[in-house]
Amino acid sequence: MLSRPNNDFTWSSWDDAPAALRQVDGLIARIESGDMPKQSDVNLLFLPTGPIQEVAENSGWGEQFLTLAKRFDRAVAWAYGGSEHKALSDPTFGAADYWIQLTGGRMRWLATVFAVASIGLFLDVLVEGDKAEFYFPIHVRGRAALWTTGFASVIWIVLAIVNWRNWLRRKNAS
């Protein structure tokens, strides 16, 4: 689309089509070689009033740009694990986005806090033995309380470990 004849590059950061293609082709070459550029360098191209949108709007293919931008957003989310900054209030926030958050997004701190808290609760229940009981969300006591808190502890510990590992991987990749 950037190489179309009669494209207007006036408001973009590029002087002409060859300059635009050099930048885009350079990013593609890096990705194909396994050297992922910073996500911000890639996102910059598709930002509102970014260089590609400026060319598209000034050249009459703004609607096609919107379709392309949606495909780009999906590709970036896949390549960079990209729901990290997607708000829970976003109407497009779905189960896949929640999973990304839970296994390497902003919920890494929540998983860590719950892991520590559940370990503390498990140890308390272990010390209390058969006298241990709690009422949330259901009434549980004795060995059932021990199993419930132990199982919850394992889940939160695994989530915290997976979460931090994935977050560090993405951080080191960008």
C-alpha positions as CSV (number, residue, x, y, z in Angstrom):
1,M,0.0,0.0,0.0
2,L,2.9,2.4,0.7
3,S,4.3,1.7,-2.7
4,R,1.2,2.8,-4.6
5,P,1.7,5.5,-7.1
6,N,0.4,8.9,-6.2
7,N,0.6,8.3,-2.4
8,D,0.9,11.6,-0.6
9,F,3.7,11.6,2.0
10,T,3.4,15.2,3.0
11,W,2.3,14.7,6.6
12,S,4.2,11.5,7.3
13,S,7.7,11.3,8.6
14,W,8.9,9.9,5.2
15,D,9.9,11.9,2.2
16,D,8.6,9.3,-0.3
17,A,7.7,5.6,-0.9
18,P,11.3,4.3,-1.0
19,A,12.0,5.8,2.4
20,A,8.9,4.3,3.9
21,L,9.6,0.9,2.3
22,R,13.2,1.0,3.6
23,Q,12.0,1.4,7.2
24,V,9.2,-1.2,6.9
25,D,11.4,-3.7,5.0
26,G,14.2,-3.2,7.6
27,L,11.8,-4.1,10.4
28,I,10.6,-7.1,8.5
29,A,14.1,-8.3,7.8
30,R,14.9,-8.1,11.5
31,I,11.9,-10.1,12.5
32,E,12.6,-12.7,9.8
33,S,16.1,-13.1,11.1
34,G,14.8,-13.6,14.7
35,D,16.0,-10.2,16.0
36,M,12.7,-8.8,17.3
37,P,12.7,-5.0,17.3
38,K,11.3,-3.1,20.2
39,Q,7.5,-3.3,20.2
40,S,7.4,0.5,20.4
41,D,9.4,0.8,17.2
42,V,6.8,-1.4,15.4
43,N,3.8,0.2,17.0
44,L,4.9,3.7,16.0
45,L,4.1,3.0,12.4
46,F,0.4,2.3,13.1
47,L,-0.3,4.9,15.8
48,P,-3.1,7.4,15.2
49,T,-1.5,10.1,13.1
50,G,1.4,7.8,12.7
51,P,3.3,7.7,9.4
52,I,1.2,5.0,7.7
53,Q,-2.1,6.5,8.7
54,E,-1.0,9.9,7.5
55,V,-0.1,8.5,4.1
56,A,-3.4,6.5,4.0
57,E,-5.6,9.4,4.9
58,N,-3.9,11.8,2.5
59,S,-3.9,9.2,-0.3
60,G,-7.5,8.1,-0.1
61,W,-7.1,4.6,1.4
62,G,-8.0,5.4,5.0
63,E,-10.6,2.7,5.3
64,Q,-8.2,0.1,4.0
65,F,-5.7,1.3,6.6
66,L,-8.2,0.6,9.4
67,T,-8.6,-3.0,8.3
68,L,-4.8,-3.3,8.0
69,A,-4.3,-1.8,11.5
70,K,-6.7,-4.3,13.0
71,R,-4.6,-7.1,11.4
72,F,-1.5,-5.5,12.7
73,D,-2.8,-5.3,16.2
74,R,-3.6,-9.0,16.2
75,A,-0.2,-9.8,14.8
76,V,1.6,-7.7,17.4
77,A,-0.5,-9.2,20.2
78,W,0.6,-12.6,19.0
79,A,4.2,-11.8,18.5
80,Y,4.8,-9.8,21.6
81,G,2.2,-11.3,24.0
82,G,0.4,-8.2,23.6
83,S,-2.5,-7.7,25.9
84,E,-0.2,-6.4,28.6
85,H,-1.7,-2.9,28.4
86,K,-5.2,-3.8,27.3
87,A,-7.7,-2.5,29.9
88,L,-10.2,-4.9,31.5
89,S,-12.9,-2.4,30.5
90,D,-12.1,-2.8,26.8
91,P,-15.1,-4.4,25.2
92,T,-12.8,-6.7,23.2
93,F,-11.1,-8.0,26.3
94,G,-11.7,-11.7,26.2
95,A,-10.7,-15.0,27.7
96,A,-7.4,-15.0,25.7
97,D,-6.6,-11.6,27.0
98,Y,-7.3,-12.6,30.5
99,W,-5.1,-15.7,30.1
100,I,-2.2,-13.4,28.9
101,Q,-2.7,-11.2,31.9
102,L,-2.7,-14.1,34.2
103,T,0.4,-15.8,32.8
104,G,2.7,-12.9,32.1
105,G,0.9,-9.5,32.2
106,R,0.0,-7.1,34.9
107,M,-1.4,-9.9,37.1
108,R,2.2,-11.1,37.9
109,W,2.0,-9.0,41.2
110,L,-1.4,-10.3,42.0
111,A,-0.3,-13.9,41.5
112,T,2.8,-13.3,43.7
113,V,0.8,-11.7,46.5
114,F,-1.8,-14.5,46.4
115,A,1.0,-17.1,46.4
116,V,2.5,-15.6,49.5
117,A,-0.8,-15.2,51.3
118,S,-2.0,-18.7,50.4
119,I,1.3,-20.1,51.7
120,G,0.7,-18.3,55.0
121,L,-2.8,-19.5,55.2
122,F,-1.7,-23.1,54.4
123,L,0.9,-23.0,57.2
124,D,-1.7,-21.6,59.6
125,V,-4.1,-24.4,58.7
126,L,-1.3,-26.9,59.0
127,V,-0.5,-25.7,62.5
128,E,-4.1,-25.7,63.6
129,G,-4.7,-29.3,62.4
130,D,-8.2,-30.6,62.9
131,K,-9.3,-27.4,64.6
132,A,-8.7,-25.3,61.5
133,E,-11.8,-24.0,59.7
134,F,-12.9,-21.1,57.6
135,Y,-16.2,-20.0,56.1
136,F,-15.3,-18.4,52.8
137,P,-16.7,-19.2,50.3
138,I,-18.0,-22.3,52.0
139,H,-17.5,-23.8,55.4
140,V,-14.4,-26.0,55.4
141,R,-12.6,-27.5,58.4
142,G,-10.0,-30.0,59.4
143,R,-8.3,-32.0,56.6
144,A,-10.6,-30.4,53.9
145,A,-9.2,-27.0,55.0
146,L,-5.7,-28.3,54.7
147,W,-6.3,-29.7,51.2
148,T,-8.2,-26.6,50.0
149,T,-5.4,-24.2,51.1
150,G,-2.7,-26.5,49.9
151,F,-4.3,-26.8,46.5
152,A,-4.8,-23.0,46.3
153,S,-1.2,-22.4,47.3
154,V,0.1,-24.7,44.5
155,I,-2.1,-22.9,41.9
156,W,-0.9,-19.4,42.9
157,I,2.7,-20.5,43.2
158,V,2.7,-22.0,39.7
159,L,0.9,-18.9,38.3
160,A,3.4,-16.6,39.9
161,I,6.4,-18.5,38.6
162,V,4.9,-18.8,35.0
163,N,3.8,-15.2,35.1
164,W,7.2,-13.8,36.1
165,R,9.1,-16.1,33.7
166,N,6.9,-15.0,30.7
167,W,7.1,-11.4,31.7
168,L,10.9,-11.5,31.9
169,R,11.1,-13.3,28.6
170,R,9.1,-10.6,26.9
171,K,11.0,-7.9,28.6
172,N,14.3,-9.3,27.5
173,A,13.0,-9.8,24.0
174,S,12.1,-6.1,23.6
